[in-house]
Amino acid sequence: MLFEWLSSVNRRRRHSAFGYLTPVEFERRLIASSTLSVAA
């Protein structure tokens, strides 16, 4: 139960290492920029 809560919070919490984005938003932007780089 604690692990589930921590995992949930950790995905939504902003991280300074990611430019204060959530891990989900950071990954979304990383994938989008990678897709654009390959397409160019």
Buried (B, 14 or more C-beta within 10 A) or exposed (E): EEEEEEEEEEEEEEEEEBEEBBBEBBEEEEEEEEEEEEEE
